């Protein structure tokens, strides 16, 4: 995929570094999520994740109408 984007001129060295830098928070978030999931009941974890997704969705819709 990266090669295809590079051929189209959409993947530059700058965007590559930004993408690589984005892997750090993804990795840390995954580790944190795993720890939290291990300490929580599965049903509670699902509910927390669902509530977070709903909140983020509402925020995104709010930003859409605010601009």
C-alpha positions in Angstrom: 0.0 0.0 0.0 2.8 2.4 0.9 4.4 1.7 -2.5 1.1 2.5 -4.3 0.7 5.7 -2.3 4.3 6.7 -3.1 3.7 6.1 -6.8 0.8 8.4 -6.7 2.8 11.0 -4.8 0.7 10.7 -1.7 3.4 9.1 0.4 6.4 11.3 1.0 9.3 11.0 3.4 7.5 13.5 5.7 4.2 11.5 5.7 6.2 8.3 6.2 7.8 9.8 9.4 4.4 11.0 10.6 3.0 7.5 10.1 5.9 5.9 11.9 5.6 8.3 14.8 1.9 7.4 15.0 2.8 3.8 15.7 4.1 4.8 19.1 0.8 5.9 20.6 -1.0 2.9 18.9 1.5 0.5 20.5 1.1 2.2 23.9 -2.6 2.3 23.7 -2.8 -1.4 22.8 -0.6 -2.3 25.7 -2.7 -0.1 28.1 -6.0 -1.6 26.7 -4.7 -5.1 27.2 -3.8 -4.4 30.8 -7.2 -2.8 31.5 -9.0 -5.6 29.8 -7.1 -8.2 31.8 -8.2 -6.5 35.1 -11.9 -6.0 34.1 -14.8 -8.3 33.5 -15.2 -8.9 29.8 -18.8 -7.5 29.8 -17.7 -4.4 31.7 -14.8 -3.9 29.3 -17.2 -4.1 26.3 -19.6 -1.6 27.8 -16.7 0.8 28.5 -15.4 0.5 25.0 -18.9 1.0 23.6 -19.5 4.1 25.7 -16.2 5.5 24.6 -17.0 4.9 20.9 -20.4 6.6 21.4 -18.8 9.6 23.1 -16.2 9.9 20.3 -18.9 9.6 17.7 -20.9 12.4 19.3 -17.8 14.6 19.4 -17.1 14.0 15.7 -20.7 14.8 14.7 -20.6 17.9 16.9 -17.4 19.0 15.2 -19.0 18.4 11.8 -21.9 20.7 12.6 -19.7 23.3 14.4 -17.7 24.0 11.3 
